[in-house]
Amino acid sequence: MIIICYMEPLLVTRIENKDGEVLAQFQSDPERALSVGATYKLVDVMRDVINRGTGTMIRTHFGIHGGVAGKTSTTQHNADGWFILMQP
């Protein structure tokens, strides 16, 4: 069985123990990780995963034909394989 679902991103800003004591607190202001040019190049590479790479079955198997991008990964001989699809 394949389950497709959307998970709203969750930003963790702090971790508390059962008594409410703050164990860790994190900066909540996001910082740019890549330049704009590098970001566009990365998204183009991820589009190729769907158009010509390991994610091509997403179009034929699920009928997704929009402008999407994806990333696949496997570890431990595919014991922990995953795929993420995004619409830029």
C-alpha positions in Angstrom: 0.0 0.0 0.0 1.3 3.5 -0.9 0.1 6.4 1.2 0.6 9.9 -0.1 0.1 12.7 2.3 1.2 16.3 3.0 2.8 17.2 6.3 2.9 20.9 7.3 6.5 21.8 8.1 7.0 22.3 11.9 9.6 24.6 13.2 11.0 23.5 16.6 12.0 26.6 18.6 12.7 24.9 21.9 12.7 21.6 23.8 11.3 21.3 27.3 11.3 18.4 29.8 8.2 17.2 31.5 8.6 19.9 34.2 8.6 22.7 31.7 12.4 23.3 32.0 13.9 24.5 28.7 16.5 22.0 27.6 17.4 23.7 24.3 16.3 26.8 22.5 16.9 27.5 18.8 17.0 30.6 16.7 13.7 31.1 14.8 14.9 33.5 12.1 15.8 31.5 9.0 19.1 32.3 7.3 19.8 31.9 3.6 21.7 28.6 3.0 22.3 29.0 -0.7 22.7 31.9 -3.1 19.7 32.5 -5.4 21.7 31.2 -8.4 22.7 28.0 -6.6 19.1 27.5 -5.5 17.8 27.7 -9.1 20.5 25.2 -10.2 19.6 22.8 -7.4 15.9 22.9 -8.2 16.7 22.2 -11.9 18.8 19.2 -10.9 15.9 18.0 -8.8 13.5 18.4 -11.7 15.8 16.1 -13.8 15.4 13.4 -11.1 11.7 13.3 -12.1 12.2 14.0 -15.9 15.1 11.7 -16.6 16.3 10.0 -13.3 15.3 7.7 -10.6 11.9 9.4 -10.0 10.5 9.0 -13.5 7.9 6.5 -12.3 6.1 9.3 -10.4 4.7 10.5 -13.7 3.6 7.1 -15.1 2.5 5.4 -11.9 0.7 8.3 -10.3 -0.1 10.5 -13.3 1.7 13.6 -12.0 2.5 15.8 -15.0 3.1 19.2 -13.4 6.4 21.0 -12.9 7.7 19.0 -9.9 11.1 18.2 -8.5 12.2 15.3 -6.4 15.0 13.7 -4.4 15.6 10.0 -3.8 17.9 8.3 -1.3 18.7 4.9 0.0 20.8 3.6 2.8 21.7 0.1 4.1 20.9 -1.6 0.8 17.5 0.2 0.6 16.5 -0.8 4.2 15.8 2.9 4.7 14.8 4.2 1.2 12.9 7.4 0.8 11.6 9.9 -1.8 10.5 13.5 -1.5 8.5 15.3 -4.1 8.1 19.1 -4.2 6.4 21.6 -6.3 8.7 24.7 -6.5 
